[in-house]
């Protein structure tokens, strides 16, 4: 939209209206993990694991994969995803603007 507001120039302002949302970025903060529950969950997952023959490469690979998945699952269960807090104030400023005719 071309603005009728004076611009102190021989050109007129062009106004754009953008709509949409800012994607929320989620992270896990290891400082917030519940370590007691993590250990308990990991111990439980490892105890339920299959019997593995680690004398050959295939068996060792399976064991490594099982332990890796148990660690990931225990950490995801006990360290929730949280939104990243940004220090940028521009997002608040933009969200307060509703239309150019407010004034």
Buried (B, 14 or more C-beta within 10 A) or exposed (E): EEEEEEEEEEEEEEEEEEEEEEEEEEEBEEEEBEEEEBEEBBEEBEEEEEEBEEEEEEEEEBBEEBBEEBBEEBBEBBBEEEEEEEEEEEEEEEEEEEEEEEE
